[in-house]
Amino acid sequence: MHARLILTVFLSAAAVAAEPASWEGLTFHKAAGPLAAGARAGDWPRFLGLEDRPVSAETKLNHALPAGGPPLVWECEKGESYASPAIVGERLLLFHNTGGKETLDCLDAGTGKRWWRESYEVDYRDDFGYGSGPRAAPVVSGGKVVTFGVASRLVCRELETGKLLWEHDCEKEYEVPKYFFGSGATPLVVDGLVVVNLGGGGERCVAAFDLGSGALKWTTKHEWGQSYASPIPWEVRGKERVLVFAGGKSEPSTGGLLSIDPATGVTDEPFFWRARRYPSVNAASPVVCGPGRVFITQAYVDRDSPCNGGVMLEAGPDMKFSAVWKAEDFGAHWTTPVFHEGHLYGFSGEKDRQCELVCHAASDGARKWARRFDFPLKYPTGEEIPVGLFRGSLLRVDGSFLCLGEWGTLCWLDLKPEGAKVESSAQLFVATQSWTLPALSRGLLYVSQNEPDRQTGKPSRLLCYDLRARE
């Protein structure tokens, strides 16, 4: 009898632990409506989503944005972070810095309630006055979640419980230096390997670790350091490759595109593409543009440099890259352009108010149009707030483009080679540094507000919006 009682108590405790709990900082507003009949929906397990590009297959979304934004399901306060959340099933992973600790929160995707929280101390302060939180998004694969912190700590946990499976302090183990803004490239999980844009000492440019054990499987030797561009998978000429747009803090500035065999770590012939000036970075992920072609772009401009803006590359039979065309006026800073129906769409420009949304033909690089979007607001005092899309993020979804502007403006855009049109827009908040690509899963949109709201004073938050269309 006593043994049965102990077992009953244990099971009851386990049942309680299996349910997510409310927590301080969470505000639940209203449950999302049902998915529309026949709607396509799915997970968002990593940066850039299921397709490793800013494109989603979800359908039947609400394109008519009210002035205040779509219905707000829940919101939670968050620490310093530029990392997108990851969502698999009912679990959402939020990676941020809370009180000097890099913290991974596993939240219920529909309610914001917490399944578990794990954290560790981190000693990092941004040298340029930006946030000191993580930049790289969590990656979920095979029931595990991998994070790469701003101080190069690589951690793998069990998705269900948060249990630590393995970790590497790459700053110490692989002599990763403190780059301009710390480490910021999201790892890629491919064929059971965690591929990291490492930039370690001894020319350990890229490294791959076994997802199950954390054991180092290979390193790619190259002088190029760690960039802020996340690796992406690529299939070309019947071969599997991983594309890494490398290039970190170095003098003279070096960097460019690496095409790596994920089975061995061996790289094909690299293609140099990097601004010459010291304070420059490569940050936008490569964009695959049809069989054998890939577009890379950087925003830092040097007079008489051969590497300004973007370049379309083609891999030959020997896997050597050649430049098909160059576009000096297509320099994406860190947001990844979208390739759609033979054209590239993206925000071009290094500075916020210099930035414009552009369209280029993928065949020859010809610019079709360039446009700036302004959404001026006013403080209660009457002072105008110069809000625009600036260095915004684009997501191709449901037959249109969903855009989050740098100051918190959400828009549905109709983008075609003939021009650009705003379908609807809403000012979600007024906060700078809204650089994080929103995540979309099962008709719910997750938006990161990385700075306090200048109108309401609300702190940094993660906001969940109901974007499901109504029948």
N, C-alpha and C positions, 0 to 999 in steps of 0.2 A: 504493500500500500504506500509506504514511504517512497519507494523508488518510482512508483507511478505518479505520485504527487510532484516529485522533483522533475520528472519528465514533462508533466503538464505545465509546470511553471516555466520550464525552459522553452517549450514550444510557444507558450503565450508571449514570452519576451521576444522570441524570434519573429513572431507574427507582427508584433508592434514595431520591431526594428525594420521590417520589410516595407513599411508604409512611409512615404515621405512626410515631413513635418513642416509646419509653418515656422518662420524664423524672423527675427528682427531685421527690418529693412525691406521686407516683402510686402507689397500691397496687391491684393487680388481685387479686380474690378468686376468682371463679368465673364462667364464662360463663353467660349467661342461657339458660333453656330455650327451646324453640321456641314460637312463637305457636300457640295452640290452633287447630284446624281451623275455618275460617269466621270467625275473629276479624277485626273491623274495626280498622284501625290506620293511623296517618299521622304527618305532621309536626307540629311545634310551632314555627312560624317567627317568632313574635312574642309579646309580652306578651298574656295572655288567650287565646292559642291561635288556631286557624284561624277561629273564629267571633267573635272580638273580644268575647268574654264568657267567664266561667269555666265553660264547658261543653265537654265532649269527646265525640266520637262513637265512641270506642274501646269495644270489647266484649271479653267473655270474660277478665275480670281476676280475680285471686285476692282474694276478700273476707275470707278467714280469716287474720287477721294473727297470727303468733306473737308472743310477749311481746317478743322482741328486734327485731321488725320483719321485713319480707320478706327473702328472700335478697339479700345485698349483692353486687353484681357488681363494682363498683370504687368507689374514693373517691380524691379528690385534695385536697391542701391548697389553700386559696385565700386571696387577700388580702381587704382590706376591700371590701365590696360588699353592696348590697341588691337587686341586679338578678337577675331570673330568667334562666336560660339559654334559648337558642333552639336548636331542632334541626331540621335539614332533611336528609333522607336519612341518611347515615352521619356527618354532621358536626354537632358541638355547639359553640356559641359561648358562652364564659364571659367576662364583662366584669367586671374587678375592678382594685383598686389594689394593686400590688405594689412596695414600696420607693419610694413617691412617684411611680410611673408608672401611668397608666391603661393597662391591659393587656388586649388581646383575644386569648384563647387559642382556637384552633380544634382541638377534640379529636375523636377517634373516639368516636361515641356509644355503641358497644358495649364498648369496652375502656379508654377514657380516654387512650389514646396521643395524642400531639400531632402534628397536621398542620403547624401553624405558629403562631407567636406574634409579635405586633406591639404596640408600646407607645410612649408619649410622656410627657414630663414633665408633671406637673400640680401647681399650687400651690393647694391647698385644705385647709383645716382646719375641721372642723365647729365652729360657735360654741356648740353645746349639748352637746358631749361625745359625740355619736353617731359612728358610723363615717364616715370621710372618703372612702369609695369611691363609685363610681357608684350611682345609684338606678335609672336607666332601663335597660330590657332591650335587648339587640341585636334588630334587625329584619332578617330575610332576605327578599329579594325579587329576582327576576330575576337570580340568580347574583351578587348583591351583598349585603353586610351593612353596615348603618348603625348607628352608635352615637352617643349624645348624653351626653357626660360631665357630671360633677357641676359643672364649671366652664364649662359651656355650649359645649364643643367638639363640633361635629358632623362626623363622619368617615364616609366611604364607602369600603369596600374590596372587592376581588374575593374572593368566597367561596372559590374554588378555591386561591388562592395567598396571600391577604392583601395583595396589592399595593394601595397607596394610589391611589384613583381621584380623589378630591377631598375637601376639608375646608373648614370655616369656623370660625374662632374667634369665635363669636357674642358672647362677652363683650365683645370689642373692636369687632368689625364692627357689631354691632347694639345695643351698650350695654346688655347684659343685666346687671342688678345681681346681687349675691349675695343670694339669697333666704334664708329662714330656714334651710333645709337644703341649699342649693345647688340646682342644676337636677335635676329628677327625673321629668319626664313623658316616657314613651316615645313617640318619633315614630310616625306612622302613614303607611304607604305606600299611596297610592290613586291609580289612573289615572296611574302613572308619576311621581307627585309625593311628596316627603317632607314631610309636614305636621308642623310643630313648634309645640307650645305654648310660644312663645318668650318673651313678656313683655319685649320690648326697649324701649329708649328711643324717644321720639317716638311713643308709643302703638302701637308695632308688636307687637300682642298675639299674633298667629299669623302664621307665615310658611310658604311652600311653596317647596321647591327641586326642580329637575329631578333625578330619580334618576340619569339617565345622565351629566349634565354638572356638576351641583351649582349651576347658575345659579338665582338667585332669580327665581321666577315671579310671586309676588304676596305681599302682606302684608295682613292684616286690621287696620285701625286701630281700637283701642279702648283705653280707660284701664285695663282690667283686666290685672293682671300674670299671670305664669306660675304655675300651680298645680302640684300633684303628681298630677293626674288625667290619664291618657293619652287622647288623642283617639280616637274610634271612628267608623266609617262608619255612615250611616243613610239608608235609603230611605223617603221619606214623600211621599204624594200624588203619586207618579210623579216625584219630584225626588230627586236625589242630594245628600246633605248630609254634612258632617263635624261631629260634636258635640264641643265643647271646653268642659269645666267649668273655667273660668278663675278666677283670684283669688290673687294673691301677696302679698308683704310690702308693706303700704301703710297709710297713716294719713290719713283713716279707712279702715277695711277695706272693700274693694270686691271684687266678683266675682260670678260666676253662669254661666249656660249660654249659649253662643253656638252658633247653627246656621248653618254656613258653606257656601256653594256652592263645591265643590272646584275648579270650572273657573275661577272668577274671584276668590275670596277675599271676596266680598261676603257680609255677614252679614244674616240676618233679624233681626227685633227681639229684642234680648237679654232674658233673664229674670234679674233680680237674685236671688241666693241666697248669702248669706255672713254668718257671725257678725260682730257689730259690733266685738268686742274685737280689739285689735291682734294679739296672738299667736294667730292662728287660720289655718287653711289649708283649702282644698278639695283633697281627695286621692283620693276614690273615683271611678272612671270612671262615666259615665252608663250606665244600664241601659235598653235598649229593651224595652218591655213590650207588644208587639202593635202593630197599625197606628196610627200617629200619636201614640203615647204613649211617654214616657221618664221614668224616675225618677232624681232626683239627691238626694244626701244628704251631710251634713257633721256632725261630732260635737261641735263647740264650741257650748255652750249659753249664751245670754244671757237674763237676766231680761227679760220683756216684749218679746223680739225676735220679729218675724214670720217669721224664717228659721231657727228651730231644727229640727234633725232633717232629715227627708226630705220631699219633695214630688213628687207625680205630676203631670206636665205633659202637656197635649195640644195639638198644633199645629192651628190652625184653617185654613180655606181660604186665608187671607191669610198663613199660616205664622207667625202670632203665637201665642205660648205663653199658655195659661191654666192655672191651678192646678185640678186635679180634686179633689185632697184633700191634706191635710198630716198628717204624723205626727211630732210633736215627740219621740216616744219611739223613733224609728228613725233614729239618727245613726251611720252607719258612719264610722269614722275614715279608713282608707285602703284597706281590703279591699273589693272590689266585690261587692255582693250578687248573688244568683242569682235570676233569674225562671224559674219552672217551674210549668206547669199552673195558671196564674192566681194564683200566690202568689209573694211575695218572701221569700227566706231570706238572713239575713246577721247579722254580729256588730255589735251596737250598743253604743256607749259610748266615751268619750274615753280613760279610763284602763284599764289592764289588768284589775284586779280589780273594776272597775265594769261590765265588759263582759259581755254575755249574748247568746246566740244567739236570734234572734227570727224569727217568721213573721207576715207581714201579708198580707191579701187585696189583690191588685192592683186590684180593682174599686173599693173604697171606703176602703182603708187600715186596715181594722179589724185590730187585733192578735189573732192566734189563740192565740199562746202566747209565752212567754219562758222561757229556761232557761239555767242555768249548769252547766258540766261541770267537775268536779274530779278530778284523778288524783294524789293525794298520794304523794310518794316520801320516802325517807329517805337522808340521807348515811350513810356508813359509821359516823360517830360517833353515829348515832341521831337527829340533828336532822332535823326534817321539812322537806321542800321543798314549798312550796305551789304545786304544778304544776296548771295548768288550761288550757283552750283559750284563754281570754282573747280577744285580738284575732286570732283565727285566720283562716285562708284556707279557702274552700270551692270545691270543683270538682264539678260535677254530671257523673257519668260512669257508664256501665254499670248504669243503673237505680238508682243510689244517690248518696250524696254522700261524697266523699273530703275529709277535713279535716286540715290541719296546724295544730296549736295553737302558740301563741306560744313555748312552752318545748320544742318538739320532739316533741309527742305526735301520732302519726298515728292517725286513726280512720276507719272506715267508719260513716257515720250514715244511719239511715233517717229521713228528714224528710218529714212529711206535715202537712196543715193540722190533723190531730187530735193531733199531738204529735211528739216526737223520741225516738229510741232509738239507743243505741250498739250496732252490730252486732259490731264487734271493735275492738281498740285495741292500740297498741304504743308504747313509749317509745323513740324512735330515738336520742335523746341528751337531755341536760339543759342547754340553752343558751338564754338569753334572746334576744330580737330575731329570732326565727324568723318574720319577717314576709313573707318572700319566697314568692310563690305557686309551688308546685311545678310543674314541667313534665312532661307525659306524652306519650311518643312511642313507638309500636310496643310497647306493654306495659311499657316501662321508665319508672320514676318517678325524677325528678331533684330532690333535696331540698337546699336550701342551709342549712347550719349557719353562722350569721353571727357567732357568739361561741364562745369555747372551751367545751368540755364541762365542766360543773362537777363531774361525777363522775369522768371519766377524764382530764381535762386535755388531751384532744386539741384541736388548734387548729381554726380555722374550716375547713370542708371543703365540697366538693360531693360528694354521695353518690348513686350510681346503684343503684336497687333493682329487682329482678326482680318485677314484679307480674303476670306472665303466668300464667293459670290452667293447671293441669296436666290433661291428658286423663284 
